[in-house]
C-alpha cells in the first residue's frame, strides 16, 4: 500500500516511515479476546495537514487472518 496524495487536502508532500514503540505495537481485533504483537506498521504522513495513514505488514496481516479463521470467523 502507498499514499502518494493526501486524501484530506490533496497535497503531494508525503513522508513515509514506521510507527515505533519502546515495546511492541499490538493490534486487537474486536472479534478476538487478546491482542497480536510484533507487527510492523508502515505509516504515511501528510506534511501539510498532518493526516496519517498506516498499514500493517503482510506477515502480520496473515497472522491475524489465520487466527480469525481458526476461531471460525470469515477471513
Secondary structure, DSSP 8 states (H G I E B T S, - for coil): ---SS-TTT----EEEEE---SS--EE--TTSSS-EE---EEEEEETTT--EEEEE-HHHHHHHHHHHHHTT---
